[in-house]
């Protein structure tokens, strides 16, 4: 079989469910025209012909199968636009921010965790939090260095009975804590059972107005010189980092009749300081498990380069 014919076959196969009156010969003719008459490289010709049929069928790239998805683990995902099969547990579902998305959340397998998106128009069954699924034919995606998988209309979902152990991707970051985000300091959480949402102006998104229980946490941005990482310090990590206990923080807020004094005090204490932080990655966050304060930028070389360029 000629090279062009093979590509025509592949493309035809991808669209077999969507364009019934397109023959392999039609596809081959389009490819041949581009390659022979317009001297377009075969890869580019294939992309162009694929796009032509996508448009004709009113589909997105995610809607067509590459026909050769491979069984993979979460940790293997390091390229966009790869077609893979995953066996994974739904760790968390988030609220979709767009009508085009039916479900969005976090999947995990023993090798790590990864975000997933399920398109509304893909018309797939709903995934349940805690459920374990075999997901065939999902496509990988990348945004700002972070990978995700997309469930599309060619995806096949099969719920499994077994449980699945979920592993952590542990991260180690060394860098300057450059920012503390809102929602840090002394916060109040919803007291409803199994609801730990942070109250916004005394309200839980789910349960409405409530008394709330005080908690301490920090959402920080740590810059390692290459990337900015979002790091969460829970109560224990916050107490360790700042030397301020939850009780002391409550007293401070009571004296000032204002909870924001706690965040202000913490900000003054930590922003601009260098840390080595280790902990599991959870979605886009690193949870600070092990924290060490550093004297300054660790990479002396880098400092010298910076100094010379001033
Ligand atoms: Zn609640």
Boltz pocket constraint, residues with backbone or C-beta under 6 A from the ligand:
constraints:
  - pocket:
      binder: B
      contacts: [[A, 190], [A, 191], [A, 192], [A, 195], [A, 196], [A, 197], [A, 204], [A, 205], [A, 206], [A, 207], [A, 208]]
      max_distance: 6.0
